[in-house]
Amino acid sequence: LPPPLRDADAFARGVLDCDATAWWRQDSQRLQILVPLADGVSFKRDVSVDVSRRRLTLRVADSDVAVGELWHEVNVDASDWFVDDAPDFGDARFLVVELQKRESFVDWAAPLKPAGGGSGEEGRRSLIIGGKGEAQKQATAVQLASYQLLQKLPSAVRGDVYAREAASSETLYFLGKVIAEATDAALALTAQEVLVKEHARLYLPSVFRTLRDEEMELWLAPGNSELRVAQNEIPLHRWRRVDGAEGVPAAGACGFEPETGPREGCGVPQDMQGKPFAVRRDGAGRPLAAPFEAKLMAPDEVPGAYEAWLRSQ
């Protein structure tokens, strides 16, 4: 198999079903089909490529390489094909057919749907928003921008996201907020699970860096409910992945606003200065202590706040 595209290890790749010498791979924006070209094969004379939004016909030297219905739709105008004499693997000459995905971040199960159907995966639509390295940075920027746009809509639904080590900790850490238009927060989190879990590892490495996905539990609370959660007024609810394509929003229809640093400054209790926001809950998400009412104060009412501000100037 060819190596994955940069920072796209989580996306599927493989050998073409109809031509064992040809491969395919993908990242969040594109899918590539790579066909080795024998000596004497001419790009202009022997290669025939026809792409529509839902169908691909690829022939090389009068032989069918990939002909059929695409697994998902593509952007025809942004797609291209060319010869690469120096690919990032091997030293053969390859025809590269690069299809621009119509929906970003979708993990294609294969370039083409199986002939006649019956695979049991016809409706499969899996999103991989986020990942390692640059993929995480880019996805975080995209989804934060989506969050900022969606929060202006009256139909937007928010959810606050918390995480803990599965079944071994009473402490849940606040990771940020998800949002989606006219759907529930659980579906917004399903679409952005990879992004949120990788953010947990980057934001709190001492807690989450070594945990595999299955070792990390995600929990939800109503949007913008941090104060009620901190005061033990409401429980958290365990999130579980929603399988299948129905209802899961596209990347542009959901967003994530990450928690970016320990809370500090005026208005933050002394015992939480420089610490991430965390709460304690039992295995069902219920508070482990009685509810209480926090005393809210304006910044200039906090003892020592003015003096602290002067020292920072």
C-alpha positions as CSV (number, residue, x, y, z in Angstrom):
1,L,0.0,0.0,0.0
2,P,1.1,3.6,-0.5
3,P,1.8,5.7,2.6
4,P,-1.1,7.8,3.7
5,L,-1.3,11.4,2.6
6,R,0.3,13.8,5.1
7,D,-1.4,13.8,8.6
8,A,-4.2,11.5,7.2
9,D,-3.3,8.2,8.8
10,A,-6.8,7.8,10.2
11,F,-8.4,7.8,6.7
12,A,-9.0,4.5,4.8
13,R,-6.8,3.5,1.9
14,G,-6.2,0.4,-0.1
15,V,-6.0,-1.5,-3.4
16,L,-8.6,-1.0,-6.1
17,D,-11.0,-3.9,-6.3
18,C,-10.9,-4.0,-10.1
19,D,-7.2,-3.6,-10.5
20,A,-4.8,-5.0,-7.9
21,T,-1.9,-3.0,-9.2
22,A,-3.7,0.4,-8.5
23,W,-4.1,2.0,-5.1
24,W,-6.1,4.7,-3.5
25,R,-5.7,7.0,-0.5
26,Q,-7.3,10.1,0.9
27,D,-7.2,13.0,3.3
28,S,-9.9,15.4,4.5
29,Q,-10.3,17.2,1.2
30,R,-9.4,14.8,-1.6
31,L,-9.2,11.2,-2.7
32,Q,-6.3,10.0,-4.9
33,I,-6.2,6.9,-7.2
34,L,-2.7,5.9,-8.2
35,V,-2.1,3.7,-11.2
36,P,1.4,2.6,-12.2
37,L,2.1,3.3,-15.9
38,A,4.1,0.8,-17.9
39,D,6.9,1.9,-20.2
40,G,5.5,3.0,-23.5
41,V,2.1,4.1,-22.0
42,S,1.3,7.6,-23.2
43,F,-0.7,10.0,-21.0
44,K,-2.2,11.7,-23.9
45,R,-2.9,8.6,-26.1
46,D,-3.6,5.8,-23.6
47,V,-5.2,7.5,-20.6
48,S,-9.0,8.2,-20.5
49,V,-10.6,9.8,-17.5
50,D,-14.2,11.0,-17.3
51,V,-15.5,12.4,-13.9
52,S,-18.9,13.5,-13.1
53,R,-20.3,14.4,-9.6
54,R,-21.3,10.8,-8.9
55,R,-19.4,8.6,-11.4
56,L,-15.9,7.8,-12.6
57,T,-14.6,6.2,-15.7
58,L,-10.9,5.5,-15.7
59,R,-9.2,3.5,-18.5
60,V,-5.5,3.0,-19.2
61,A,-4.4,1.3,-22.5
62,D,-7.9,0.2,-23.3
63,S,-8.3,-1.6,-19.9
64,D,-10.8,-0.5,-17.2
65,V,-9.1,0.5,-14.0
66,A,-12.1,2.1,-12.2
67,V,-15.5,2.4,-13.7
68,G,-18.7,2.9,-11.7
69,E,-20.6,5.0,-9.2
70,L,-18.5,7.0,-6.7
71,W,-19.0,6.2,-3.1
72,H,-19.7,9.9,-2.4
73,E,-20.0,13.0,-4.5
74,V,-17.0,15.0,-5.8
75,N,-16.4,18.6,-7.0
76,V,-15.7,18.0,-10.7
77,D,-14.2,21.4,-11.4
78,A,-11.6,21.1,-8.6
79,S,-10.6,17.5,-9.6
80,D,-7.6,16.7,-11.8
81,W,-5.4,13.9,-13.1
82,F,-1.7,14.0,-14.0
83,V,1.5,11.9,-14.2
84,D,3.8,11.8,-11.2
85,D,7.3,10.7,-12.1
86,A,8.5,11.1,-8.5
87,P,5.8,10.0,-6.0
88,D,6.4,9.9,-2.3
89,F,6.8,6.1,-2.5
90,G,8.7,3.9,-4.9
91,D,10.3,5.1,-8.1
92,A,7.7,4.1,-10.7
93,R,5.7,6.4,-12.9
94,F,2.2,6.8,-11.8
95,L,-1.1,8.3,-13.1
96,V,-2.6,10.2,-10.2
97,V,-6.4,10.9,-10.4
98,E,-7.2,13.4,-7.7
99,L,-10.9,13.8,-6.8
100,Q,-11.9,16.8,-4.7
101,K,-14.5,15.7,-2.1
102,R,-17.8,17.5,-2.2
103,E,-18.1,17.1,1.5
104,S,-14.9,17.6,3.5
105,F,-13.7,15.3,6.3
106,V,-15.8,12.3,5.0
107,D,-13.8,9.0,5.2
108,W,-14.6,7.1,2.0
109,A,-14.9,3.4,2.4
110,A,-13.6,3.0,-1.2
111,P,-13.5,5.1,-4.3
112,L,-16.5,3.2,-5.9
113,K,-19.6,1.6,-4.6
114,P,-19.6,-2.2,-5.2
115,A,-21.3,-3.3,-8.4
116,G,-24.9,-4.3,-7.7
117,G,-24.7,-3.1,-4.1
118,G,-25.4,-5.5,-1.3
119,S,-22.3,-4.6,0.7
120,G,-24.2,-3.5,3.7
121,E,-22.3,-0.2,3.8
122,E,-24.2,1.7,1.1
123,G,-25.2,4.3,3.6
124,R,-21.9,4.5,5.4
125,R,-20.8,8.1,6.1
126,S,-18.1,8.5,8.6
127,L,-16.5,11.8,9.4
128,I,-12.9,12.2,10.6
129,I,-12.6,15.9,11.6
130,G,-9.2,16.4,13.3
131,G,-6.3,14.1,13.8
132,K,-2.6,14.5,14.4
133,G,-0.3,17.4,13.7
134,E,-1.3,19.9,11.0
135,A,-4.6,18.0,10.4
136,Q,-5.7,18.9,14.0
137,K,-4.6,22.5,13.7
138,Q,-6.5,23.0,10.4
139,A,-9.6,21.2,11.6
140,T,-9.7,23.2,14.8
141,A,-9.5,26.5,12.9
142,V,-12.3,25.4,10.6
143,Q,-14.6,24.1,13.3
144,L,-14.0,27.2,15.5
145,A,-15.0,29.4,12.6
146,S,-18.1,27.3,12.1
147,Y,-18.9,27.6,15.8
148,Q,-18.7,31.4,15.7
149,L,-21.0,31.5,12.7
150,L,-23.6,29.0,13.9
151,Q,-23.9,30.6,17.4
152,K,-25.6,33.6,15.7
153,L,-28.5,31.4,14.5
154,P,-31.6,31.1,16.7
155,S,-31.9,27.4,15.7
156,A,-28.4,26.5,16.9
157,V,-28.1,23.9,19.7
158,R,-25.0,23.9,22.0
159,G,-23.5,21.3,24.3
160,D,-20.7,21.6,26.9
161,V,-18.2,18.7,26.6
162,Y,-16.4,17.1,29.5
163,A,-14.0,14.1,29.5
164,R,-12.5,11.6,31.9
165,E,-10.5,8.4,31.9
166,A,-13.0,5.6,31.3
167,A,-14.4,4.0,34.4
168,S,-11.5,4.9,36.7
169,S,-11.9,8.6,37.6
170,E,-14.5,10.7,39.3
171,T,-13.0,13.9,37.9
172,L,-14.3,15.2,34.6
173,Y,-12.5,18.0,32.7
174,F,-14.3,20.7,30.7
175,L,-13.0,20.5,27.0
176,G,-15.1,23.1,25.2
177,K,-18.4,23.5,23.4
178,V,-20.0,21.9,20.4
179,I,-22.8,23.4,18.3
180,A,-25.0,22.4,15.4
181,E,-27.9,23.8,13.6
182,A,-31.3,22.3,14.4
183,T,-30.0,19.0,15.8
184,D,-28.9,17.8,19.2
185,A,-25.5,18.2,20.7
186,A,-24.8,14.4,20.7
187,L,-24.9,14.4,16.9
188,A,-22.6,17.4,16.8
189,L,-20.2,15.6,19.0
190,T,-20.4,12.4,16.9
191,A,-19.3,14.4,13.9
192,Q,-16.4,15.9,15.8
193,E,-15.3,13.0,18.1
194,V,-11.8,12.8,16.7
195,L,-11.2,16.5,17.0
196,V,-12.5,16.7,20.6
197,K,-10.5,13.7,21.8
198,E,-7.3,14.9,20.2
199,H,-7.9,18.3,21.7
200,A,-8.2,16.7,25.2
201,R,-4.7,15.1,24.6
202,L,-3.2,18.4,23.6
203,Y,-4.9,20.5,26.2
204,L,-4.4,18.2,29.2
205,P,-1.5,15.9,28.2
206,S,-0.8,14.9,31.8
207,V,-4.4,13.4,32.0
208,F,-5.2,12.3,28.5
209,R,-2.1,12.1,26.3
210,T,-1.5,8.3,26.6
211,L,-5.2,7.3,26.5
212,R,-6.6,5.5,23.5
213,D,-10.0,6.6,22.2
214,E,-11.8,3.7,23.9
215,E,-10.2,4.7,27.2
216,M,-11.6,8.2,27.1
217,E,-15.2,8.9,28.0
218,L,-17.0,12.0,26.8
219,W,-19.9,13.6,28.7
220,L,-22.4,16.3,27.8
221,A,-24.2,19.1,29.6
222,P,-26.5,21.8,28.3
223,G,-24.7,24.6,26.5
224,N,-23.3,27.4,28.6
225,S,-24.1,25.6,31.8
226,E,-20.7,25.7,33.5
227,L,-21.9,27.6,36.5
228,R,-24.8,25.2,37.1
229,V,-22.5,22.2,36.7
230,A,-19.9,23.8,39.1
231,Q,-22.6,24.4,41.7
232,N,-23.7,20.7,41.4
233,E,-27.2,21.6,40.3
234,I,-27.3,19.4,37.2
235,P,-25.8,16.0,36.2
236,L,-23.7,15.2,33.2
237,H,-24.9,12.7,30.5
238,R,-22.6,10.1,29.0
239,W,-22.1,10.5,25.3
240,R,-22.1,7.5,23.0
241,R,-21.4,7.6,19.3
242,V,-24.4,7.7,17.1
243,D,-23.7,5.2,14.3
244,G,-24.9,5.7,10.8
245,A,-25.2,8.7,8.5
246,E,-28.7,9.9,9.4
247,G,-28.7,13.1,11.3
248,V,-25.0,13.5,11.7
249,P,-24.2,17.1,10.5
250,A,-21.6,17.9,7.9
251,A,-18.4,19.8,9.0
252,G,-19.8,23.1,8.0
253,A,-23.1,22.5,9.9
254,C,-21.4,21.9,13.3
255,G,-18.6,23.5,15.2
256,F,-16.3,23.3,18.2
257,E,-15.1,26.0,20.5
258,P,-12.2,24.5,22.5
259,E,-11.2,25.3,26.0
260,T,-7.8,26.8,25.5
261,G,-6.1,27.3,28.9
262,P,-6.4,27.1,32.7
263,R,-8.7,29.8,34.1
264,E,-7.0,32.7,35.8
265,G,-7.6,36.2,36.9
266,C,-10.3,38.1,38.6
267,G,-13.5,36.2,39.3
268,V,-11.8,32.8,39.5
269,P,-11.8,31.3,43.0
270,Q,-8.3,31.1,44.5
271,D,-8.3,27.3,44.7
272,M,-9.0,27.2,40.9
273,Q,-6.4,29.7,39.8
274,G,-4.2,28.3,37.1
275,K,-6.2,25.0,37.0
276,P,-8.5,23.6,34.3
277,F,-12.2,23.6,35.1
278,A,-13.1,20.2,36.4
279,V,-16.0,18.7,38.4
280,R,-16.6,15.5,40.3
281,R,-19.3,13.1,39.3
282,D,-20.3,9.5,40.0
283,G,-20.5,6.8,37.3
284,A,-23.9,8.0,36.2
285,G,-22.8,11.6,36.0
286,R,-24.5,12.7,39.2
287,P,-22.8,15.2,41.5
288,L,-20.9,13.8,44.4
289,A,-21.7,16.7,46.7
290,A,-24.8,18.7,47.6
291,P,-25.7,21.7,45.4
292,F,-24.5,25.1,46.6
293,E,-24.9,28.7,45.5
294,A,-21.8,30.5,44.3
295,K,-21.3,34.1,45.4
296,L,-20.9,36.0,42.2
297,M,-18.8,39.2,42.3
298,A,-17.8,41.8,39.9
299,P,-14.1,41.9,39.2
300,D,-13.6,45.1,41.2
301,E,-15.3,43.5,44.2
302,V,-12.8,40.6,44.5
303,P,-10.4,41.2,47.4
304,G,-7.0,42.1,46.1
305,A,-8.1,42.3,42.5
306,Y,-7.1,46.0,42.1
307,E,-3.7,45.4,43.6
308,A,-3.2,42.4,41.3
309,W,-4.1,44.5,38.3
310,L,-1.6,47.2,39.4
311,R,1.2,44.7,39.7
312,S,0.4,43.4,36.2
313,Q,0.8,46.8,34.6
